[in-house]
Amino acid sequence: MPSVTLFAASRAPLISMGRLDVLIIAIYFAVVLGIGFYLKKYVSTGDDFFMAGRKMTAWIAGLSFISANLSSLETMGWSAMAYQYGMLGAHAYWSGAVPAILFLAIVMMPFYYICRTHSVPGYLKLRFGTSTSALAGISFAMLTVLVSGASMFAMAKILHLLLGWNMDVSIWVASLTVAIYVSLGGLVSAVFNEVLQYFLIWFGSLLIPVLGLIDAGGWAGMVEKIQRNVPIVHPTVGDANFTSLWQNLGSFDANPMGIDWFGIIFGLGLAVGFGYWCTDFLQVQRVIVAKDLRSAQNGTIIGAVLKMLVPIIVTLPGLLGLAVLLQPDGSPMVLVSEADPRANITHHTYNDVVPLLMGKYLGPGLLGLGITAMIAGFMSGMAGNASAFATVWTYDVYRLLIRRNASDQHYLWMGRWCALLGIMMSVGTAYALFYFSNILEFLLVLIFFFIVPLFGVVILGMLWKRATPTGAFVGFLSAIIASMAMWAFVHTFPDGHRPAPSVAVDPGAVVRIEKTGEGDDEIVRGVTVEKGTVRTVNVPIEANGSIRNSLDETLSEAHRLPADLVVENGRTSRVRVLAPSVVLADTNQPDKFGLEGVPVELAPGVRLVASNVVQSFNPAEFNAAHVKYIARSEKAKPMAVNVYSAAWTLLICVTVLVGVSLFTEPKPESELRDLVIGLTPIPDDGPCPWYKHPWLWATLVMIALVIVNWIFW
Amino acid sequence: MPNEEQVPIWFFIGGILVVYGVLILGSGIFELFNPPPPEARVALYDLHADLWWGAFMTAFGAFYCVRFQPDRGARFGGSAGGTTEATEP
């Protein structure tokens, strides 16, 4: 009987660090804390704390703008996307980010800057009034905390898996460090550290693509290896083109994301990209605090240039993971998604692609620098969320709804405590995720869909003076509800969803593994569980001459679980066996393994818990029959579903807002000055030499973007 | 926000890069004369990435330290606030 042995992940941490690596990390923590204490004396007013005194230069604003976004959820997440979806991962930058950042710089920045708002909800208050602003402010404040907590949880989990660090220690050390330097120095300190972190992220990350490309034999060698490995690593999309940016977007079959050019341009490029970069306050806050409008615009354009370069340290490592990560026997290493039951038991996950490359290429010192880059990324994201939370809560919720006319010192005091409170709430969220780990995924989706309607409201508010407060509120709310409804729709199974048959051996069980062959030829023929508990899902159990789908009993005689089962449409499914922590009967040593298509013998005395599971809703699974209505193809992968949902959300928001506005009363023009195009005179920043003009640089960046897209077509 | 006597952010960046560069370069030199056993070596060990990367970081950091040292007139402006053109990287 043929059997398949799945890769067994090592029990040891993925990376082991030396004293020099620990020293490098310790120096980093000491420096960021030192900066926080150093800057405290420069923060004496609310404007200093929340707006960094509005004195930042274009370079600082641009670096901070990009660094706040370069959190490790972003870098590791998009490296994982590149491993999963190939070169299409670069669209997040070249289609989803750079055009939107240029639009922010040239079209939207004048409005944000001239109305002197503290935040995006602050702009909405001026433009549409309290109801829309409060909805945006409260939602944004809560989501900021949740994202920060999710980031913290992800950091602790990754450091635990990679280095064996205690998760509690990771969460508390990182969060207290961020809490101290943000509450002391406010946005100044957050920005100061973000610029520092930007350099560390690049110096710590750039060696991986450099060494990886040398190892792979250059770009051509990497592409050749990817084409060779993809049928093994991603067998369901083995024929797809993983190395093109546009030429594989002609049909849903030709690329690994199951998307077409329409979804990339209107979903990722327009809805998600413009929504995220033009209205996510965490980003916008970094540039609206520049010393003048020209600096704010040029800072944003500098951010666009820096963003265009990020695929070098994000997308490229993901692609290299497909090419150079190999098993000891030379076969490609297969990574799986976090939602896969084998994740972190028998297989590393997509998120591990960068750490695996770090362990492969970085020696003492460089490894510490790489880990520091990762921690810096986490902390810059966390600090960005903490400072954004403090601003939005203090100005757009507390001052708007709770205490309107307090002194500046009172708001400064509130801001400091809000930064601390935000971090503590994030810690609470991080601990909640210990018990609801899938929330991380859903949380990101919800944020995704909150920001997109916000963009619809803000952009119409800026470009159309007929947009009314009622239209904005109704459009915003209905788009949020519609986006959530779409999400629920694709995860709903009216006919029932039966998870694939599986067998899980509980921790502590005693097992015996029957093998033939040695070394690379070793094949597992069967598993015998001698003691402990075994849980099956959708595996019919033959007992007393009848077939039972569910039972819970201690076996009085030996029982054999099948290796294969016939499931829907006559298809045969191999039964998956997962044993995350068992004891080997022969050696009495702890072990873990994952197998498919192998019979499992249960000895008398073993407790068997069999379940028959049929779900009508599963947030981790997509119903292909519903997906085709949202993403125009049954083959759409989660990312394609998300970007198409975002496109429809934006369309719904704009349609409802326009429709309701046509039947409701707009604000008089006298109240729209400095808020809407046509009623906003651009201030004169003084004489500007031609080489400093934002239009010139935006045009050059756009030309460079077209060239990059053409090169990787 | 007082602007006087603030150390430019670029100086901090130069400082930490010099420290890191020297540590990594030192580690690379040590490994050059005391190579680890083959089974403990990283891939592409023979390229000695720690040597040239450490040297590059040291040089880059030293340039920033000299170019943006506090007594050369770079103020907080050159750090997180307003600045003169000369203090931009």
Interface residues (C-beta under 8 A of the other chain):
Chain A: L20 L23 I24 I27 Y28 V31 I35 Y38 L39 K41 Y42 V43 S44 T45 D48 A52 G53 K55 M56 T57 A58 W59 I60 V188 V191 F192 V195 L196 F199 L200 F203 L207 L211 I214 D215 K291 K360 Y361 L362 G363 P364 G365 L366 L369
Chain B: M1 P2 N3 Q6 V7 I9 F12 I13 I16 L17 V19 Y20 L23 I24 S27 G28 E31 R41 V42 A43 L44 Y45 L47 A49 D50 W53 G54 M57 F76 G77 G78 S79 A80 G81 G82 T83 E88 P89
